Amino acid sequence: MKDLTMKQPERTRFFRDREPFAALSRMVVEKWLPTHALGPLRLLSIPCGCGEEPYSLAMALLDAGLAAHRFCIDAVESNAGALERARRAVYGQDSFGAEDLGFRDRYFERTGEGFVLQAAVRSAVHFYQGNLLDEDSLAGHASYDFIFCRNLLIDLDRPTQRQALEKIHRLLAPSGALFVGPGEQGLVLEHGLVSATIAMAFAYVNATQAGNPSALGAYHA
């Protein structure tokens, strides 16, 4: 088994690959909100690196019109240094792409230290140290409507991939959706998930929910 605690967090940036975040917003607005008058939307980002992905999820949902109290994002990372940076939420230019930086103007304040994320966004994300294969990691947590686990599975050996996907199955709500990296689609299809058929989003749902029009993954672009 590969030791996930030894994996260095991948360098990333806010809204890396725009399509998954756009798909998330549409799925929430068109499928989740009409059937959930109460209760929070639950999301998981694992591994979360230095926080760019889970904070991007929060900003995408706020931009889609959700109030901060309507969603909860759990973010898990094994690297202590990355987790500390994520909690500080102060970022340099390398965490931003070169295009479409309107979100930075809306949600960050530029200081001498760098770009500081607003407290309203930070408060929507709850960070935990751990990894996907930890027995105790996320123990006792309710299931998630959306899980972002991008570009982790591809680095694992086959037995560890199987173990990781079994854990994801347990964490994912029956009608929920899993987002993976573009190189991981074949792995997911081998483990009882099917494409949500949203172009370039790399989103997958339980095969038993594929024909359910009320399932989150029933959205078609």
N, C-alpha and C positions, 0 to 999 in steps of 0.2 A: 504494500500500500504506500502511496506517495504521501509524504508528510506535508500537509498544507501549511503548517506553521512556518515552514522554511521558504515559502513562496513570497518573493518580493512583490509589492503591489505594482500593478501595471500603470505606467504613465498614461494619464487620460486628461480629459478636459470636460467642461460643462457642455451638456447636450451633444456629446459625441455620438454621431450618427443620429440625425434629427428624426428619422422615420419612426423609431420605436416610441419616442416621446409624443409625437403627433398621434400615433395610433392609440397610445394609452389615453390621451385626452378624449379622443372620439369615442372609444369604448366606454369610458366612464360616463360621459355626457349622454350617449345614446342608449346604453344598456344598463349601467349600474344605477344612475340617479333615478330613472323612472320607477324602479322597483325597490328602492331603499330610501324611504322617507326619513327613517331614523337610523342611527348606528353609523359608525365610522367605516370608511373604506380602509382596508389594511393592505399595506405593501411591504415587500422585503427586497432589500438590495444586498446581495452577498456574492463575492466579497465587495466591500464598498470602497476600498482604497482610501484615498485622502478626502472622500466625501463629495466629490463632484457629481457622481451619479445620483445618490439619494437626494441631494439638494436640487439637482435638475428635475427630479420627479416632483418635488414639492413645488418648484416654480411653475412647472407645466400644469399642475392641478390648480394652482392659484390663478394662472392665466386663463384656465378653462372655466373659471367662475366658482370653484369650490371654496368655501370658507375653510380656514385652517383647522377648525374644530371638526370638520367632516372627514378628515383623513389622518391616518397614523402611519408613519414610515419607520420600520426597523432596519437598521444598517449594521452589518456584521463584518468585522475585519480582524484578522489574526495578528497583523503587524502593529505593534504598540506605537511606533513612531507615526505611522500613517493615521492611526486612530486619534492620536493627540492633535495632529494637524487638522483632521476633520472636525474635531470639537472646537478648535480655535476659530475655524471658518474665516481665515485670512489668506487670500490667494494672490499669487503673482500673475503676470501677463501670460505665462505659459499654460495656465489653466483655462484660458479662453481662446477660442478660434479667432480667425481673422474676419469673419462675416457675421452679420445679424447679431449684433451685441446689444440690442434693445433691452434684453433681460438684465444685462449688467447695469444699465442706467436705472432700471426700476428697482432692483433688489440689492445693489451693492453701494457702499460708500467708499470713495477713494481716499486713502490716508497715506501717511508716510510709510507705513508698514506694508501696504498693499491694498487690495480690494476687500473690504469687510462686509460680510453678508448680514443682512438685516435679521434682527432677533425673531421676527415673525416667521421667517423661513427656517431658521435654526431650530426653533421650538417644535417644529413639525417632525423632526427627525430624532430618533432615539438610537444611540450608538451602543454596541456591545462588542467586547473582544471575544473572539472564538472563530470557529470555522465550520464549514458545512458538515464535516464528518464527526465532529465532536458529539458524543452522546448527550452531553449536558447542554450543548448549544441550542438555544431556543426551546428548551424543554419547558412545557407548560404554556407555551404561547398558543394563542388561537390560530387557526389557519389563515392563509393570506389570499386575497382576491387577485393580486398580481405579484409575481416574483421576477425580479431581474437578476439573472445569474449569467452574465455574459463573459465569454472568453476564459472561463475557469475549466470547464469540462474538457476542453481540447488539450489541456496540459496534463491530464491524468491518464494513468494506465487503465486498461479495460476493466479490471475488477473494481478499481476505485471509481471509475465513471459509473458503473452499475450501482455501487453503494451510494454515490452522491445523488443519482437520479431517484433512487428509492426514497431517500430522505426528502427530496424535493416533492415527490408524490405525496408524502405524508403531510408536508407543510402547505401544499396548495389546496385551496378550497375546491370542491367538486366542479364548480362552474367557473373556476379561475383561469388565468392565463399565465404562461411562463414565457419570458423573453430571454433568448440566448444569443450568442454571437453568430455571425454568418458562417463560420466554419464548423458549427456544432449541430447543424440541422439534422444530419444523418444519425447522430448519436441519439437525439431526442426521439426521432421517429421509430427507433428500435425499442423504445421503452413505453409504449402505450399512449403516446401523445400524437396529435395530428396538427397540421398547420391551420392557423386561424385565417389563412388566405388573405393577409394584408401585405401588400407589396413592400418589400424591403424592411419589414418590421421584425421578422424572425420571431413571431409570436406563435405559441402552441397551446393547445387545450387538450383535456382528456378526451380520448376517442369516444367515450360514452356520451359526451356532451356535444359532439360535433354537429348533430342534427337538431339540437335544442335551440330554438330561436331566442330564448331568454338568456342563454349562456353568454358570458362576457365575450367569448371568442367567436360568437356567431356573427360578429360584425364583418361585413365585406366591403373593402374599399371600392 
